[in-house]
């Protein structure tokens, strides 16, 4: 647990550090990009300034202004004080569409903005805004400037830098929002190369990247020095601190070169400076560089070096291919072939990294050069040949290993297969799904192949044929790779499939959103958009579909991360899920708001159309009324306020539509509104005085209604505040409700009074003075009444609320008192009716005591509460009208009831105390007896493990005590004396019942224990039987896999005299003895019969299984296969030897015939090993087979051995014949050679004789002669030893063929002894053969003769070694 907490804490620390670094980079990027944008917006007329990058880009206005400055083109822009989100999204959409229409400087294809959405920019998402700004900087500054460096562009790869940066930086899902790594090509690489070329002349300056290489500030000074050498002293620069260098470099660049200061020293002097910020700043120096073509010579030199390296690699590949072809064509065993393959694979892997690096495209269009294409063609050919050879080596292994090797290769290809990401996410998901199904079908056979391979790996051979160890180890490693990664691979494929399914839904929603948040047209087109929205979102349940996909993806991601175990992969997956969630959260809000927006547009179209039509008709009528009488005009224009509202509604709807519709529709609406508003303005100026006629009537009616309402309220409130009230809980509650209602209505009445006061003042201005005075007098009287109500209700409400608390408590206590009193009467009635029933008595007595105590407590509280209420009412000035008579009467009634209850319960208690003691004693003894009987009965009925039950029940029944029954009977007799007759009969019946249960228990217990013993033994018997059946089932199941031979041995051991089978018979005997003790009619007595049947069936199954194992022909399968193959080989070779013996041999075909015979001789040696294996195998199989089968196979093997012996004899005859013919041919050659040597030798002898004769003294002549005599003696000794070894080889070959055959099984042991004897003698001959090789090298002969002797000695040594190995292997096989 501690380790998991530590790992979790470490993971959180890593995440926090990464988040902090990302936040720091975002801050630096935001500051740098803001300065860069402001440097360009300053050129605009009028200029603009960006203060907060994330906020200022939300409406898209400054974004479009920036693009206009950079591109020199005019872009449409929505502006104004009443801008809504839809206008901001439209502006941003215009900017993104403009960028997507531009073409990359490098690839020439449009710039791709992957997962940069208008809504994300409008929401101000930092990572998306920074990604968009970086795309603009990369395209409009870095690519544009670096594209003027044609000599450096060959360093770029085929992918556009803008595309690579967008796909890696700004993509929310699927790409990860990290610093891009694919920008190594194109603009970044070109810019870096330019910096390296310009600073290469400076001493000791090395720039490897756009990160730490710039931290010291020296790199900035070196670039400035390359542009204006007089501005920088590099020697001083190297001695200053980083901050000083950076500050001076930025200052010089700004003041002397006019380069805006985008960076601050603290942005660069950090552990990991931001690459994008530095690239943005450094790219500005390209404008000031005097000669951007000065790097051309270096680039040409690099091109020459690249071509030279490519030619060298091509030569190496071609030589490698020739060597590989020769190695494949070479005839050798499987071990040597695999060793050769490993050698070539190591060379291939060592060269692969360099070759793949050289094959990176150098041209802007992504095409390879001619040299690269040739190298790629050769490399692909070699790769294919090497992989085909590997597959061939695996397939050439003996079955089933060859099949396993082919499957293993397909599984490796599947696990290493790269997933091709399509431009359309749905296609990618479908592709992954198909791949996953294919891989799943392929990998489902992993366990089966693995089991087969492990068996082969354990034995290191297939059907006795050894497998090259290196190849086997290599396959084991590959198997480990496949088995350990297959499950994770399938989980990853499932995760990726769901990931791209989710992304396809996101992209689909984004595309639909873009089509819905456009500038709208007429109502019909908006209606179509709404129908499209409903069909797509609601009818197809798009949100539910997305949620289901997301939840499945979430579960799959959790399982994949848990199985993968990689912290980095977990962070990537979780970041993808979080970013997808955030993107969907914003996108779903936008999509959900589309319907309301479309419905609002349609509603405004409807409102606009209705108001325009009605207003036009009314205007026509109103213009005609202007010529009528004053009374007619006043009557007609009474509803002018309504048309004012209509006019306002028309303008609101029209202005909304003008803002949300396209340019054509907006222009038509503006013209229509302009005409209508002109007509309205002219008319309104003439009739506006008629607008208040209805208003005055309405105010008068409103005044009258309010006066009536206020008067009613004041009258009713005064009545409730002053009328008498009897003190009770209900009356006080009703009064409080009335007062609270008054309290709530008073503010309303005040508000109405103020409102009507204003209305009265307005009306008084337009009515007679007398009417106005009457109105003010009425209002003055109302004000006095309302003031009186406000002064009275508040104290009364407070006092009533205070009085309510003791009244509620008093009411509660009275209720509790009468409830308890009622229960006491009920209890006494029951007890008097039931006399002294023991069961009911105890319960009711306890209830009676509790109720008496409750009555006493309630009585005390009632007295205390009533005094408190009376005191409160008496002392209060506000509650003078409260009457307490009813309350006092209720308290008196409570006192009377309490006194009656005390008297009645006291009389009853005296009667009860007499017999409570005897009742208690009876109940205790009865409970004890019933407990014992219950436990015993539960024991008799209990089910469970028989052994456990037998142990516990034996202990329990041995401890039963008669005293429990005696105590119960005594207590019953004592209680009977005091009970009435009607209860005595019931008591005696209960006693008889319990006594009978006791007797029955004592009779059932012994047989119950005997049943448990029988069940225990039966369980053990059946367990032994089941163990035997399980063994028989296992043998039947495994006989096909492991062979009957091994199963027979295991069967004999398991079913021996001490096995479970004999244990069953002993247990059955014990069961029979126990059953004899049971009653005759007890069904358990039949248990031995069932067990006998079971044991009989088991014996039959054992005999049947053993017979099937003995008769199983599978154990003879390999043996018969080999013996058939051996017999066919003998027949074929016998036929071949007879043909050789009968055909005419001459010097032309002698060599071919000799090779054929030697090949047969080698085959005879190898088949001798097979015959030895057959003999040893027959001996083993005889023990696990029937006598008839063993005798039959023995006779067949004896016959085959005789045939093999005859073949050896025939082979010896043919070899002797060929040897004779060969000797003749050899003698001819020897004679010819001897004549030539004689001629040569005569010359040499003559020279040696002359040398001897020409010596200066006799001693030298004797020494020379002695030297020649010694050489001759060594040569003679060599020939003698050679003849001895050759003679032994010939004799041994004949003897070996003789003892390889046998006539019966009894001759096997004698043949083993002969093999051992031959092996010992052969070791001595091997020593002589070794000495022959040494002697041949030591004899001082001429070159030709010495070479001949050495060849003979070596050939003899190899034959002896081969014979020695054959005998050793045969001895080992025979012994096993």
Secondary structure, DSSP 8 states (H G I E B T S, - for coil): -HHHHHHHHHHHHHHHHHHHHHHHHHHHHHHHHHHHHHHHHTTSSS----SSHHHHTSSSHHHHHHHHHHH--------STT--HHHHHHHHHHHHHHHHHSB-TTT-SB---TT--HHHHHTT-HHHHHHHHHHHHIIIIIIHHHTT-TTTGGG--SS-HHHHHIIIII--SSS--S--SGGGSHHHHHHHHHHHHHHTTSTT----SSSGGGTTSHHHHHHHHHH-GGG--HHHHTTS-HHHHHHHHHHHHHHHS-------HHHHSSTT--HHHHHHHHGGGGGT-S-TTTTHHHHHHHHHHHHHHHHHHHHHHHHHHHHHHHHHHS---HHHHHHHHHHHHHHHHHHHHHHHHHTS--STTS---HHHHHHHHHHHHHHHHHHHHHHHHHHTS-TTHHHHHHHHHHHHHHHH------SSHHHHHHHHHHHHHHHHHHHTTHHHHHHHHHHHHHHTEETTEE--HHHHHHHHHHHHHHHHHHHHHHHHHHHHHHHHHHHHHHHHHHHHHHHHSS-B-SHHHHHHHHHHHIIIIIITTHHHHHHHHHHHHHHHHHHHHHHH--HHHHHHHHHHHHHHHHHHHHHHHHHHHHHHHHHHHHHHHHHHHHHHHHHHHHHHHHHHHTTS-HHHHHHHGGGHHHHHHHHHHHHHHHHHHHHHB-HHHHHHHHHHHHHHHHHHHHHHHHHGGGGGHHHHHHHHHHHHHHHHHHHHHHHHHHHHHHS-EE--HHHHHHHHHHHHHHHHHHHHHHHHHHHHHHHHHHHHHTS-HHHHHHHHHHHHHHHHHHHHHHHHHHHHHHHHHHHHHHHHHHHHHHHHHHHHHHHHHHHHHHHHHHTT-HHHHHHHHHHHHHHHHHHHHHHHHHHHHHHHHHHHHHH-STTTTEE-HHHHHHHHHHHHHHHHHHHHHHHHHHHHTTTHHHHHHHHHHHHHHHHHHHHHHHHHH--S-HHHHHHHHHHHHTT--THHHHHHHHHHHHHHTTS-HHHHHHHHHHHHHHHHHHHHHHHHHHHHHHHHHHHHHHHHHHHHHHHHHHHHHHHHHHHHHH-HHHHHHHHHHHTSTTSHHHHHHHHHHHHHHHHTTS-TT-GGGGHHHHHHHHHHHHHHHHHHHHHHHHH-GGGGHHHHHHHHHHHHHHHHHHHHHHHHHHS---TTTHHHHHHHHHHHHHHHHHHHHHHHHHHHHHHHHHHTS-HHHHHHHHHHHHHHHHHHHHHHHHHHHHHHHHHHHHHHHHHHHHHHHHHHHHHHHHHHHHHHHHHHHT-SSHHHHHHHHHHHHHHHHHHHHHHHHHHHHHHHHHHHHHHHHHHH--SSGGGHHHHHHHHHHHHHHHHHHHHHHHHHHHHHHHS---HHHHHHHHHHHHHHHHHHHHHHHHHHHHHHHHH-
